[in-house]
Amino acid sequence: MKVAIIGTGSLGQSIAKGLLKNKGVHSLYLTKRNLNSIKGFNASSAVILTSDNEEAIKNSDILIFAVQPRHFEDLLEKAKALLTERHVLISAIMGFSIAKIEAIVGVDTCIIRAMPNTAAAVGQSMTCLSPNTKGKQKIAFAKTIFNGLGVSIEIPEEQLQAATVICASGIAFWMRLIRATTQAAIQLGFEAPIAHELAMQTCFGAASLLKASGNHPEVEIDRVTTPGGCTIEGLNEMEHQGLSASLIKGINTSFNKINLLKN
Ligand SMILES: NC(=O)c1ccc[n+]([C@@H]2O[C@H](COP(=O)([O-])OP(=O)(O)OC[C@H]3O[C@@H](n4cnc5c(N)ncnc54)[C@H](OP(=O)(O)O)[C@@H]3O)[C@@H](O)[C@H]2O)c1
């Protein structure tokens, strides 16, 4: 695989780390205007760092665009003359529709919108993929790339905004829940690093239990809630204080905001 990540910022670096860990790439071009922050990637012989997007596009087959939305249109305009049959254009850009990409590069380009998250860096991204008509031929291939960075599924493009909130913003939501648990553990007397470890590993364990068993969360909750015990007492207090309601409301507010953002 010859891959180029155009715009190697926060997300691009996460994807690059995941790709390099899997050792499936022959060459990996990483582009950005100021290369200082990605110099560390030079340690890998497969990596070429450059500010020359044209060079990266010409020498790669898979192009993963991960710039901010305001930079994307200009980049596509410059890229379109360089695109050939062999290129697969993967866009991780939030809110930039397939129709808008096709309007610039044409409907004959293989286009796949991908919504990964920063857990790609540790092979645990949840990535949602939506192809254009031509891109359907390459969706299985795209899945193999993103399955190497975690789990990927294909969804209709109309659901990508919602997926962005649940999966990309979701990283921040889960981090805040872990932080709150850590704060509570410190209050209960644990040193901060231990409190953090307890919160983190318990969160990881809870998700792992669901993944391994396929159980509904309430089944696992029932296993740890003794009638009249401390867990149900705490859980009910959290719900009295609006735990589920505030999460659902926050996610809906994020979704309303993402739909207001200019594409
Ligand atoms: N972060 C996430 O979790 C996440 C998840 C899913 C999707 N996304 C989407 O991914 C995109 C990037 O997000 P991010 O958080 O990674 O943003 P970011 O950290 O700002 O990264 C964007 C990078 O693009 C580079 N860039 C700008 N203009 C360029 C150009 N002409 N040529 C090459 N590189 C250029 C910038 O570096 P220089 O200024 O040095 O060029 C910057 O490092 C956004 O569209 C976002 O919607 C992000």
The ligand as an SDF file (V2000), in Angstrom:
LIG
                    3D

 48 52  0  0  0  0  0  0  0  0999 V2000
   -9.5440   15.0050   15.6610 N   0  0  0  0  0  0  0  0  0  0  0  0
  -10.4870   14.0660   15.5250 C   0  0  0  0  0  0  0  0  0  0  0  0
  -10.7650   13.2870   16.4230 O   0  0  0  0  0  0  0  0  0  0  0  0
  -11.2180   13.9180   14.2190 C   0  0  0  0  0  0  0  0  0  0  0  0
  -12.0280   12.7980   14.0390 C   0  0  0  0  0  0  0  0  0  0  0  0
  -12.6920   12.6210   12.8210 C   0  0  0  0  0  0  0  0  0  0  0  0
  -12.5300   13.5650   11.8180 C   0  0  0  0  0  0  0  0  0  0  0  0
  -11.7510   14.6640   12.0310 N   0  0  0  0  0  0  0  0  0  0  0  0
  -11.5950   15.6240   10.9230 C   0  0  0  0  0  0  0  0  0  0  0  0
  -10.2270   15.5670   10.5280 O   0  0  0  0  0  0  0  0  0  0  0  0
   -9.8020   16.8490   10.0910 C   0  0  0  0  0  0  0  0  0  0  0  0
   -8.5320   17.2110   10.8260 C   0  0  0  0  0  0  0  0  0  0  0  0
   -8.7970   17.3000   12.2250 O   0  0  0  0  0  0  0  0  0  0  0  0
   -7.6160   17.4510   13.2490 P   0  0  0  0  0  0  0  0  0  0  0  0
   -8.2160   17.4810   14.5920 O   0  0  0  0  0  0  0  0  0  0  0  0
   -6.5610   16.4510   12.9500 O   0  0  0  0  0  0  0  0  0  0  0  0
   -7.0920   18.9320   12.8420 O   0  0  0  0  0  0  0  0  0  0  0  0
   -5.6320   19.5410   12.9270 P   0  0  0  0  0  0  0  0  0  0  0  0
   -4.9140   18.9860   14.1060 O   0  0  0  0  0  0  0  0  0  0  0  0
   -5.7840   21.0160   12.7950 O   0  0  0  0  0  0  0  0  0  0  0  0
   -4.8860   18.9720   11.6260 O   0  0  0  0  0  0  0  0  0  0  0  0
   -5.0260   19.5050   10.3530 C   0  0  0  0  0  0  0  0  0  0  0  0
   -3.6340   19.5950    9.7570 C   0  0  0  0  0  0  0  0  0  0  0  0
   -3.7150   19.9990    8.4020 O   0  0  0  0  0  0  0  0  0  0  0  0
   -2.5000   20.6540    8.0800 C   0  0  0  0  0  0  0  0  0  0  0  0
   -2.6920   21.4640    6.8760 N   0  0  0  0  0  0  0  0  0  0  0  0
   -3.3740   22.6210    6.7290 C   0  0  0  0  0  0  0  0  0  0  0  0
   -3.2870   23.0520    5.4720 N   0  0  0  0  0  0  0  0  0  0  0  0
   -2.5420   22.1500    4.7860 C   0  0  0  0  0  0  0  0  0  0  0  0
   -2.1080   22.0320    3.4450 C   0  0  0  0  0  0  0  0  0  0  0  0
   -2.3870   22.9620    2.5130 N   0  0  0  0  0  0  0  0  0  0  0  0
   -1.3720   20.9660    3.0950 N   0  0  0  0  0  0  0  0  0  0  0  0
   -1.0550   20.0120    4.0060 C   0  0  0  0  0  0  0  0  0  0  0  0
   -1.4320   20.0650    5.2930 N   0  0  0  0  0  0  0  0  0  0  0  0
   -2.1680   21.1260    5.6730 C   0  0  0  0  0  0  0  0  0  0  0  0
   -2.1650   21.4720    9.3270 C   0  0  0  0  0  0  0  0  0  0  0  0
   -0.7910   21.5860    9.5450 O   0  0  0  0  0  0  0  0  0  0  0  0
    0.0380   22.8650    8.9890 P   0  0  0  0  0  0  0  0  0  0  0  0
   -0.6470   24.0960    9.4940 O   0  0  0  0  0  0  0  0  0  0  0  0
    1.4260   22.6470    9.4830 O   0  0  0  0  0  0  0  0  0  0  0  0
   -0.0820   22.7260    7.5150 O   0  0  0  0  0  0  0  0  0  0  0  0
   -2.7510   20.6120   10.4620 C   0  0  0  0  0  0  0  0  0  0  0  0
   -1.7420   19.9270   11.1620 O   0  0  0  0  0  0  0  0  0  0  0  0
  -10.9520   17.8230   10.3390 C   0  0  0  0  0  0  0  0  0  0  0  0
  -11.5920   18.0830    9.1220 O   0  0  0  0  0  0  0  0  0  0  0  0
  -11.8670   17.0780   11.2770 C   0  0  0  0  0  0  0  0  0  0  0  0
  -13.2040   17.3760   11.0000 O   0  0  0  0  0  0  0  0  0  0  0  0
  -11.0670   14.8530   13.1960 C   0  0  0  0  0  0  0  0  0  0  0  0
  1  2  1  0
  2  3  2  0
  2  4  1  0
  4  5  1  0
  4 48  2  0
  5  6  2  0
  6  7  1  0
  7  8  2  0
  8  9  1  0
  8 48  1  0
  9 10  1  0
  9 46  1  0
 10 11  1  0
 11 12  1  0
 11 44  1  0
 12 13  1  0
 13 14  1  0
 14 15  2  0
 14 16  1  0
 14 17  1  0
 17 18  1  0
 18 19  2  0
 18 20  1  0
 18 21  1  0
 21 22  1  0
 22 23  1  0
 23 24  1  0
 23 42  1  0
 24 25  1  0
 25 26  1  0
 25 36  1  0
 26 27  1  0
 26 35  1  0
 27 28  2  0
 28 29  1  0
 29 30  1  0
 29 35  2  0
 30 31  1  0
 30 32  2  0
 32 33  1  0
 33 34  2  0
 34 35  1  0
 36 37  1  0
 36 42  1  0
 37 38  1  0
 38 39  2  0
 38 40  1  0
 38 41  1  0
 42 43  1  0
 44 45  1  0
 44 46  1  0
 46 47  1  0
M  CHG  2   8   1  16  -1
M  END
$$$$
